[in-house]
Amino acid sequence: MAFLFITEYANWANSPNGDHDAGQEQAVTFQRVAIGAGATSSAAFNTATRMVMVNADTVCSLLFGASPTATASSPRLAANVDRFYGVVPSMIISVIANS
């Protein structure tokens, strides 16, 4: 089974020369969401969460919002790539398998 791994952060951590963004450790919390042919969703983000790092072990599509439903037309995430997104607390990620 494939999974989307979500790391929630309260703050951004910028590199000294400003060319790389990352989450400021210690992470707020972690989630793991199964990826399949039908859309599945994460739990709502923590009230302290302002950014997330996502990584999937398969190609998928993601959609963020209050009650989103990802489709194959939603923004695509390549397998085994870390991607950072700015978010607001209580948002949800919906994920669906893609190619």
N, C-alpha and C positions, 0 to 999 in steps of 0.2 A: 504494500500500500504506500502511496506517495503522500507526503506531508508538506505543508507550509509552516515554517518556523517563524514566529514573531517575537521580537525582543522589544519591549516598551521602555522608553527613556523619558525622563523629566526634562533633560537639558541637552543642548548641542555642545559638543566639544570640538573646537576648531584647532587645526594644526598651527604651529607658530608662524608659518609663512602663508597661511590662509588658503592652501590649495587642496585641502581634504577635510571633509566634515565627517563626524562620527558621533555616536551617542556617548554622553558623559556617564561613565560607570559610577556607581553601581546601578544596574538596570532596575527598573521599577518592578517588572514581572515578565514572564515568558508564557507564550501560548504555542500550541501545536494543533493545527487544523488539518484533517484529512482532505485530500484532493481527489475528486472523482469526476465522473461524467456529468453529474448534477451539481449545481452550486451549493456550497456549504459556507457557513459563516463563523467567524471568530466570536468570542465573547466581547462585550463592550470594553473599550480601553479604560484603564484605571483613571481616576480623576486627576492624577498627577502627570499623566502621559502627554507629552508634547511632540514626540517623534517616535517612529518605529523603524526597526531594521527588519526586513523580510528576506527569507531565503527559502526556495523550494527545491526539492530533489527531483522535480520534473517540470517541464514547461507548463505554464498555467496562465490564466488571466485573472486580474484583480480588479475589484471595484470597492471604493471607500464610501461611507456615508452613514446615515442614521439607520437605514434598513435596506442596504443595497442587495442586488442580485446580479452577480457577475454572469456574463455571457462570453461566447467565443470572440465577440467584437470588443470586449473590454480591454484595457491596456494589458499587454503581454509581459510576462516575466520569464526570462530564460532560466533554465535549470542551473542550480549551484552558483547563483550570483547573489551577492549581498546588495540590497537596494534600500536607501533611506528615504523616508517620507515624513514631512511635517504633518501632524494631525491635531485634532482637538479631542479632549476627553469624551468618552462615551461613544466615539465613532466605532464602526465595525468594519472589518474587511470580509468581503465575500470573494470566494475563490472557486474556479472551475478549471478542469483539465483543458489543455489546448495543445496544438502542435506547432 
